[in-house]
Amino acid sequence: AVDPQAQARWCRRVQKLASRTLYGQANSWYKGANIEGKSETFLAYVGGQGPYKDICDRVAAQGYDGFSLR
């Protein structure tokens, strides 16, 4: 399970990055615009593969902080 606060931080980061691109501006299925009643949220990380790997490595090194592993 994911800690709700960690999830909210990640979502804010993803939205901030997406807002700097056309992805964040488009009325697209990428944000769920094709599903009536669905809140439009961009879910893909667009900060680059290198930074994403660094984030994943840091989370793993910290014992998967923000996750509850069972």
Order of alpha helices (4+ residues) and beta strands (2+ residues): alpha-alpha-alpha
